[in-house]
Amino acid sequence: MLSLSLPGSGGFAVLEAFKRERAVWDIPVIATGPSDAQLEERALESGAADYAAKPHTGTSLAKRVAHAVGLTASWERERLLRDEAYRDFLTGLLNRRGFYYAVDSLRKEDMPLALFLFDLDNMKQANDAYGHAEGDRLIRRFGELLRSHTRETDIVARFGGDEFAVVMKRMGSEETALKKGKAICRAARESCLEGPCRPPPPQALSSGTRKGRCRM
Protein backbone atom coordinates (compact mmCIF):
# COMPACT_ATOMS: atom_id res chain seq x y z
CA MET A 1 0.00 0.00 0.00
CA LEU A 2 1.37 3.42 -0.96
CA SER A 3 -0.26 6.70 0.02
CA LEU A 4 -0.07 9.46 -2.59
CA SER A 5 -1.23 11.98 -0.01
CA LEU A 6 2.33 12.39 1.23
CA PRO A 7 3.78 15.92 1.04
CA GLY A 8 5.36 16.78 -2.28
CA SER A 9 5.73 13.99 -4.84
CA GLY A 10 7.05 11.36 -2.43
CA GLY A 11 4.53 8.68 -3.45
CA PHE A 12 5.28 9.01 -7.15
CA ALA A 13 9.01 8.97 -6.45
CA VAL A 14 8.53 5.58 -4.80
CA LEU A 15 6.58 4.31 -7.83
CA GLU A 16 9.34 5.48 -10.16
CA ALA A 17 11.94 3.74 -7.98
CA PHE A 18 9.93 0.52 -8.19
CA LYS A 19 9.88 0.76 -11.99
CA ARG A 20 13.67 1.09 -12.09
CA GLU A 21 14.35 -1.79 -9.70
CA ARG A 22 13.84 -5.09 -11.53
CA ALA A 23 14.06 -7.11 -8.28
CA VAL A 24 10.72 -5.72 -7.05
CA TRP A 25 8.75 -5.80 -10.30
CA ASP A 26 6.72 -8.76 -9.05
CA ILE A 27 5.51 -6.86 -5.97
CA PRO A 28 2.09 -5.27 -6.66
CA VAL A 29 1.63 -1.70 -5.41
CA ILE A 30 -1.81 -0.36 -4.51
CA ALA A 31 -1.81 3.42 -4.45
CA THR A 32 -4.24 5.32 -2.22
CA GLY A 33 -5.31 8.92 -2.36
CA PRO A 34 -8.28 11.26 -2.76
CA SER A 35 -10.99 10.62 -5.33
CA ASP A 36 -9.26 12.29 -8.27
CA ALA A 37 -9.45 10.87 -11.81
CA GLN A 38 -6.22 12.54 -12.96
CA LEU A 39 -4.32 11.36 -9.88
CA GLU A 40 -5.62 7.82 -10.36
CA GLU A 41 -4.64 7.80 -14.04
CA ARG A 42 -1.16 9.10 -13.23
CA ALA A 43 -0.70 6.45 -10.52
CA LEU A 44 -1.65 3.61 -12.88
CA GLU A 45 0.59 4.97 -15.63
CA SER A 46 3.43 5.12 -13.09
CA GLY A 47 3.14 1.41 -12.38
CA ALA A 48 0.57 1.05 -9.60
CA ALA A 49 -1.44 -2.19 -9.85
CA ASP A 50 -4.56 -0.51 -8.48
CA TYR A 51 -5.82 2.77 -7.02
CA ALA A 52 -8.00 2.94 -3.91
CA ALA A 53 -9.73 6.27 -3.46
CA LYS A 54 -10.14 7.53 0.11
CA PRO A 55 -12.12 7.03 2.23
CA HIS A 56 -12.09 3.24 2.02
CA THR A 57 -12.89 0.37 4.35
CA GLY A 58 -10.64 -2.40 5.57
CA THR A 59 -12.78 -4.95 3.73
CA SER A 60 -12.47 -3.17 0.38
CA LEU A 61 -8.70 -2.83 0.81
CA ALA A 62 -8.37 -6.53 1.67
CA LYS A 63 -10.26 -7.44 -1.51
CA ARG A 64 -8.08 -5.15 -3.59
CA VAL A 65 -4.93 -6.67 -2.11
CA ALA A 66 -6.18 -10.22 -2.78
CA HIS A 67 -7.02 -9.27 -6.37
CA ALA A 68 -3.61 -7.65 -6.96
CA VAL A 69 -1.77 -10.62 -5.47
CA GLY A 70 -3.84 -13.01 -7.62
CA LEU A 71 -3.02 -11.07 -10.79
CA THR A 72 0.66 -11.02 -9.92
CA ALA A 73 0.64 -14.79 -9.32
CA SER A 74 -1.05 -15.27 -12.70
CA TRP A 75 1.61 -13.12 -14.44
CA GLU A 76 4.34 -15.10 -12.70
CA ARG A 77 2.82 -18.38 -13.93
CA GLU A 78 2.74 -17.03 -17.47
CA ARG A 79 6.36 -15.93 -17.17
CA LEU A 80 7.46 -19.33 -15.92
CA LEU A 81 5.63 -21.09 -18.74
CA ARG A 82 7.63 -19.00 -21.22
CA ASP A 83 10.88 -19.99 -19.55
CA GLU A 84 13.14 -22.39 -21.44
CA ALA A 85 13.03 -24.90 -18.58
CA TYR A 86 9.34 -25.44 -19.29
CA ARG A 87 9.65 -25.60 -23.10
CA ASP A 88 10.43 -28.41 -25.49
CA PHE A 89 13.54 -27.47 -27.49
CA LEU A 90 12.30 -29.04 -30.73
CA THR A 91 8.71 -27.77 -31.00
CA GLY A 92 8.62 -24.79 -28.64
CA LEU A 93 5.60 -26.36 -26.93
CA LEU A 94 5.51 -26.99 -23.21
CA ASN A 95 7.54 -29.98 -22.09
CA ARG A 96 6.41 -32.52 -19.47
CA ARG A 97 7.51 -30.26 -16.62
CA GLY A 98 5.72 -27.27 -18.10
CA PHE A 99 2.59 -29.35 -18.71
CA TYR A 100 2.35 -30.42 -15.07
CA TYR A 101 2.97 -26.86 -13.90
CA ALA A 102 0.24 -25.51 -16.19
CA VAL A 103 -2.23 -28.17 -15.06
CA ASP A 104 -1.50 -27.39 -11.41
CA SER A 105 -2.27 -23.73 -12.18
CA LEU A 106 -5.76 -24.40 -13.60
CA ARG A 107 -8.61 -22.46 -12.03
CA LYS A 108 -12.32 -23.11 -11.55
CA GLU A 109 -13.23 -20.77 -14.39
CA ASP A 110 -11.20 -22.98 -16.77
CA MET A 111 -13.65 -25.86 -16.29
CA PRO A 112 -14.84 -28.08 -17.86
CA LEU A 113 -11.71 -29.44 -19.51
CA ALA A 114 -10.98 -31.75 -22.40
CA LEU A 115 -7.76 -33.78 -22.34
CA PHE A 116 -6.34 -35.03 -25.65
CA LEU A 117 -3.43 -37.48 -25.94
CA PHE A 118 -1.73 -37.98 -29.30
CA ASP A 119 0.92 -40.54 -30.21
CA LEU A 120 2.81 -40.54 -33.52
CA ASP A 121 3.09 -44.26 -34.11
CA ASN A 122 5.93 -46.02 -35.91
CA MET A 123 8.35 -43.11 -35.50
CA LYS A 124 11.24 -45.56 -35.05
CA GLN A 125 10.58 -47.00 -38.49
CA ALA A 126 10.41 -43.47 -39.92
CA ASN A 127 13.73 -42.55 -38.30
CA ASP A 128 15.34 -45.76 -39.55
CA ALA A 129 14.04 -45.28 -43.08
CA TYR A 130 14.54 -41.53 -43.54
CA GLY A 131 16.84 -40.41 -40.72
CA HIS A 132 16.28 -38.58 -37.47
CA ALA A 133 16.21 -35.19 -39.20
CA GLU A 134 13.08 -36.26 -41.04
CA GLY A 135 11.56 -37.58 -37.82
CA ASP A 136 12.29 -34.24 -36.11
CA ARG A 137 10.64 -32.41 -38.99
CA LEU A 138 7.48 -34.47 -38.57
CA ILE A 139 7.41 -33.80 -34.83
CA ARG A 140 7.84 -30.06 -35.40
CA ARG A 141 5.09 -29.99 -38.01
CA PHE A 142 2.69 -31.84 -35.76
CA GLY A 143 3.46 -29.33 -33.00
CA GLU A 144 2.62 -26.51 -35.41
CA LEU A 145 -0.63 -28.25 -36.32
CA LEU A 146 -1.62 -28.50 -32.65
CA ARG A 147 -0.93 -24.79 -32.21
CA SER A 148 -3.15 -23.95 -35.18
CA HIS A 149 -6.04 -26.02 -33.79
CA THR A 150 -5.91 -24.71 -30.22
CA ARG A 151 -6.32 -21.39 -28.43
CA GLU A 152 -3.53 -19.45 -26.76
CA THR A 153 -5.15 -20.16 -23.39
CA ASP A 154 -5.11 -23.96 -23.93
CA ILE A 155 -2.29 -26.15 -22.62
CA VAL A 156 -0.30 -27.78 -25.45
CA ALA A 157 2.72 -29.94 -24.69
CA ARG A 158 5.11 -32.44 -26.18
CA PHE A 159 4.86 -34.97 -23.39
CA GLY A 160 7.92 -36.90 -24.50
CA GLY A 161 9.32 -38.53 -27.64
CA ASP A 162 6.42 -38.85 -30.05
CA GLU A 163 3.68 -38.21 -27.44
CA PHE A 164 1.70 -34.98 -27.17
CA ALA A 165 -0.90 -33.79 -24.68
CA VAL A 166 -3.47 -30.99 -25.02
CA VAL A 167 -5.80 -29.59 -22.37
CA MET A 168 -8.56 -27.43 -23.84
CA LYS A 169 -10.28 -25.17 -21.35
CA ARG A 170 -13.99 -24.38 -21.09
CA MET A 171 -15.02 -27.25 -23.36
CA GLY A 172 -18.78 -27.10 -23.77
CA SER A 173 -19.66 -30.75 -24.31
CA GLU A 174 -18.18 -34.20 -24.79
CA GLU A 175 -19.44 -34.19 -28.37
CA THR A 176 -17.55 -30.96 -29.09
CA ALA A 177 -14.39 -32.44 -27.57
CA LEU A 178 -14.64 -35.55 -29.72
CA LYS A 179 -15.19 -33.47 -32.86
CA LYS A 180 -12.14 -31.39 -32.02
CA GLY A 181 -9.98 -34.47 -31.56
CA LYS A 182 -11.19 -35.96 -34.84
CA ALA A 183 -10.52 -32.67 -36.63
CA ILE A 184 -6.91 -32.67 -35.42
CA CYS A 185 -6.41 -36.29 -36.51
CA ARG A 186 -7.94 -35.55 -39.90
CA ALA A 187 -5.74 -32.49 -40.39
CA ALA A 188 -2.69 -34.56 -39.46
CA ARG A 189 -3.53 -37.21 -42.02
CA GLU A 190 -4.23 -34.65 -44.72
CA SER A 191 -1.34 -32.24 -44.31
CA CYS A 192 0.93 -32.34 -41.27
CA LEU A 193 2.44 -35.73 -41.98
CA GLU A 194 2.91 -35.20 -45.70
CA GLY A 195 6.45 -34.52 -46.87
CA PRO A 196 6.80 -32.00 -49.70
CA CYS A 197 9.94 -33.59 -51.16
CA ARG A 198 9.51 -37.29 -50.50
CA PRO A 199 6.81 -39.85 -49.72
CA PRO A 200 5.54 -39.58 -46.14
CA PRO A 201 7.10 -42.02 -43.67
CA PRO A 202 4.98 -45.07 -42.82
CA GLN A 203 3.52 -43.83 -39.57
CA ALA A 204 0.08 -43.41 -37.97
CA LEU A 205 -1.52 -41.20 -35.35
CA SER A 206 -3.18 -42.57 -32.24
CA SER A 207 -5.33 -40.33 -30.08
CA GLY A 208 -7.55 -40.40 -27.01
CA THR A 209 -9.97 -37.86 -25.56
CA ARG A 210 -11.40 -37.35 -22.07
CA LYS A 211 -13.71 -34.57 -20.87
CA GLY A 212 -14.39 -33.69 -17.26
CA ARG A 213 -13.82 -31.38 -14.31
CA CYS A 214 -10.84 -31.23 -11.97
CA ARG A 215 -11.41 -30.97 -8.25
CA MET A 216 -9.98 -27.56 -7.27
C-alpha positions, 0 to 999 in steps of 0.5 A: 500500500502506498499513500499518494497523499504524502507531502510533495511527490514522495509517493510518485518517487517511490513508484518510479523507484519501483519501476527502475528496480527489476528485483521488485517488479513482481511486488504489486503496489496499490496506491491510495489517495483522494478521489481524483481521476487525474491522480488515479490515471497518473498512478496507474501509468506510473506502475501502480497495480490498483488505485484505492480512493479515500475514504475506504474500508478495511474490507475493500482494501483486503479485496483489492490486495487479494485481487492484486496478489492473484493477478501477480501470481497469474503473471508469474505463472505465465512468465514461468511457462515462457521460460526455457526450462518449461519448453520443449527445445524441438517444438517450442511447446511446453515440455512434461515439466511445463505441462504439469505446472500448467495443469496445477495452475488451472482455475475453476473458471477454466472448467470443464476441460478436455484432455487429448493425448496424441501418439505418432506411431511407428516413428522408429521406423520413420527414423530408420528409413529416412533419418532422425532429421526427417523424424524431427521435422514431422514432430515439429510440423505436428506441433505446429498443427496442434498450435493452429487447432488450439487457443492461446489459453489452452495447454499444449505440450510435447509430453515426450518422444512422439507423445503430445498432450493438449488440455482445452479449457472451457469445453462445452460438451463431450461431443464438441471435444470428440469433434475437435480431436477428430478434426486434429487427426484428420488435419494430421492425415491430410497435411501435417504428416505429408512430406513435400519432397519425398513420400511420407514415412509409414507412420500413424496417429493414435489419439484419445480424448477425455472430458471432465472437471478437476477438483480444485 
